[in-house]
């Protein structure tokens, strides 16, 4: 059994600040990840996969492209399992979603 996650990947050229077209990197990322990736123009999307080595694979990919900044939005199969990974020149940062609720307001009672 495994855990399915959806991934959206965007790549920004650090020199220009512009998003990089998927056409420039999708085949290489497919080889590194082992998954077929959908090309959405400037967003590469992978749906419902068990990509357990995603951090290691994306670190490797980012090290091969030091002029790129890579953002990966993840949405796991369990409610609330959302996160963003940032990758740059072989380094990564993981930011998990924080779900908050508005405070109680008696005036909102109907």
C-alpha positions as CSV (number, residue, x, y, z in Angstrom):
1,X,0.0,0.0,0.0
2,X,1.2,3.5,-0.5
3,X,0.3,7.2,-0.2
4,X,-0.8,9.2,-3.3
5,X,0.1,12.8,-3.8
6,X,-0.5,15.3,-6.6
7,X,2.4,17.6,-7.6
8,X,2.5,20.9,-9.4
9,X,6.0,22.1,-10.3
10,X,7.0,25.5,-11.5
11,X,10.5,26.6,-12.5
12,X,11.6,30.2,-12.4
13,X,14.8,31.5,-14.1
14,X,16.6,33.4,-11.4
15,X,18.3,35.8,-13.8
16,X,15.2,36.9,-15.6
17,X,12.5,36.3,-13.0
18,X,10.4,34.6,-15.7
19,X,8.7,31.2,-15.5
20,X,10.4,28.5,-17.6
21,X,8.3,26.6,-20.1
22,X,7.8,22.9,-19.2
23,X,9.1,22.2,-22.7
24,X,12.6,23.0,-21.5
25,X,12.8,20.5,-18.7
26,X,9.9,18.0,-18.6
27,X,11.7,15.1,-20.4
28,X,14.6,15.4,-18.0
29,X,12.4,15.6,-14.9
30,X,10.4,12.5,-16.2
31,X,13.7,10.6,-16.4
32,X,14.8,11.6,-12.9
33,X,11.3,11.0,-11.3
34,X,10.3,7.9,-13.3
35,X,6.8,9.4,-13.8
36,X,5.0,10.7,-16.8
37,X,4.4,14.5,-16.3
38,X,1.6,16.5,-17.8
39,X,2.7,19.7,-19.5
40,X,0.5,22.6,-18.6
41,X,2.6,25.3,-20.3
42,X,4.4,26.7,-17.3
43,X,3.2,24.2,-14.7
44,X,4.3,20.6,-14.8
45,X,1.7,18.3,-13.1
46,X,1.9,14.8,-11.8
47,X,-1.3,13.3,-10.5
48,X,-1.8,10.6,-7.8
49,X,1.7,9.1,-7.6
50,X,3.8,7.5,-4.9
51,X,6.9,9.5,-5.4
52,X,8.8,8.6,-2.3
53,X,12.1,10.0,-3.5
54,X,10.7,13.4,-4.6
55,X,13.0,15.5,-2.3
56,X,16.1,13.6,-3.4
57,X,15.1,13.7,-7.0
58,X,14.3,17.4,-7.0
59,X,17.5,18.2,-5.1
60,X,19.4,16.4,-7.9
61,X,17.4,18.2,-10.6
62,X,18.0,21.6,-9.0
63,X,21.7,21.0,-8.7
64,X,21.9,20.3,-12.4
65,X,20.2,23.7,-13.0
66,X,21.7,26.2,-10.5
67,X,20.1,29.2,-12.3
68,X,16.6,27.9,-11.7
69,X,14.4,28.2,-8.6
70,X,11.9,25.3,-8.3
71,X,8.6,25.4,-6.4
72,X,6.7,22.2,-5.9
73,X,3.1,22.3,-4.5
74,X,2.0,19.0,-3.0
75,X,-1.5,17.8,-2.1
76,X,-1.6,14.5,-0.4
77,X,-4.6,12.1,-0.2
78,X,-5.4,13.0,3.4
79,X,-7.3,16.1,4.2
80,X,-5.0,19.0,5.2
81,X,-1.8,17.3,3.8
82,X,-0.7,20.3,1.7
83,X,2.8,21.6,1.4
84,X,5.3,23.5,-0.7
85,X,8.9,22.6,-1.3
86,X,11.4,25.1,-2.6
87,X,14.5,23.8,-4.4
88,X,17.6,25.8,-5.3
89,X,21.0,24.5,-6.4
90,X,20.7,21.2,-4.5
91,X,19.1,22.6,-1.4
92,X,15.5,22.4,-0.3
93,X,13.0,23.9,2.2
94,X,9.7,22.2,3.1
95,X,6.8,24.4,4.2
96,X,3.7,22.6,5.5
97,X,0.3,24.2,5.3
98,X,-1.1,25.7,8.5
99,X,-4.9,25.6,8.7
100,X,-6.5,28.3,10.8
101,X,-10.0,29.2,11.7
102,X,-11.5,32.7,12.1
103,X,-12.2,33.5,15.8
104,X,-15.8,33.4,17.2
105,X,-17.7,36.6,16.5
106,X,-21.2,36.8,18.1
107,X,-22.3,39.4,15.5
108,X,-22.0,36.7,12.8
109,X,-24.7,34.5,14.5
110,X,-27.8,34.3,12.4
